[in-house]
Amino acid sequence: MLNNTTMAERVAQIRNRIDQACARAGRYPREVTLLPVSKTFDVAAIREAIALGFTRFGENRTQEIAQKAPLLGDCDVQWVVIGQLQTNKAKEVAKFAHELQSLDRLELAEALDRRLQQEGRAIDVLVQVKTSPEETKSGLEPSELFTFLRQLANYQTLRVQGLMTMAVLSEDTQAVRACFAQLKQLQARAREEAIAGVSLERLSMGMSGDFEIAIEEGSTEVRVGSAIFGSRS
Ligand SMILES: *Cc1c(COP(=O)(O)O)cnc(C)c1O
């Protein structure tokens, strides 16, 4: 599938495509961060990516972070949790994660805040919004976003940095684009409210299959797994 390319070559190709998408959108490539998603891949693959200069890695299961983190104790790695999270995993997130991109409900925020206070830590968070009609996609309903952001302002341990979404999985690029455009619009409207303690600079949107469309619609961070590490079997 990856045509015997090296990881360095694949990353260079992705950066090239990011640059071109930025050029089409009249944006600067430095506005877009590439987050490698290492879920299901082993620490050898992560070390290869570290050698290419990456320090942040996306994972969707806290158990997997707990397994990998000790094996990379000699490296300066920051774990970014991107998957749907059960409330009982708050403890692991408070221990291991640098950032959570899938915050989607008050119950989880409350559990995280309690655990983070115990750890004496604070983490960056993005609020995941459901922009796709698919039942399987998680995230907060757009209509609930503003209320939720105001509630989050009360938690000192959760530094709100922006929004995250997953687009509909579809061949219809207009449908995909509409998901990203909706998140961008929600960001603009939420910013008008200027909630104290809540920053909404960041928009995490776009994966291997749709990151160029996401960049054209304003993404500041693309989460790329298979295009860097290979297909997950
Ligand atoms: C797995 C995953 C990704 C990366 O997906 P690829 O298609 O492999 O790039 C991005 N975001 C989330 C939330 C994921 O779970």
The ligand as a MOL file (V3000), in Angstrom:
LIG
                    3D

  0  0  0     0  0            999 V3000
M  V30 BEGIN CTAB
M  V30 COUNTS 15 15 0 0 0
M  V30 BEGIN ATOM
M  V30 1 C -7.3310 7.0870 13.8770 0
M  V30 2 C -7.6920 8.5120 13.9500 0
M  V30 3 C -7.0800 9.4500 13.1000 0
M  V30 4 C -6.0910 9.0800 12.0190 0
M  V30 5 O -6.7330 8.3620 11.0220 0
M  V30 6 P -5.9970 8.0130 9.6280 0
M  V30 7 O -7.1200 7.8240 8.6840 0
M  V30 8 O -5.2110 6.7870 9.8820 0
M  V30 9 O -5.1390 9.1710 9.2920 0
M  V30 10 C -7.4360 10.7850 13.2540 0
M  V30 11 N -8.3220 11.1780 14.1960 0
M  V30 12 C -8.9300 10.3140 15.0200 0
M  V30 13 C -9.9060 10.8170 16.0260 0
M  V30 14 C -8.6370 8.9570 14.9260 0
M  V30 15 O -9.2500 8.0900 15.7560 0
M  V30 END ATOM
M  V30 BEGIN BOND
M  V30 1 1 1 2
M  V30 2 1 2 3
M  V30 3 2 2 14
M  V30 4 1 3 4
M  V30 5 2 3 10
M  V30 6 1 4 5
M  V30 7 1 5 6
M  V30 8 2 6 7
M  V30 9 1 6 8
M  V30 10 1 6 9
M  V30 11 1 10 11
M  V30 12 2 11 12
M  V30 13 1 12 13
M  V30 14 1 12 14
M  V30 15 1 14 15
M  V30 END BOND
M  V30 END CTAB
M  END
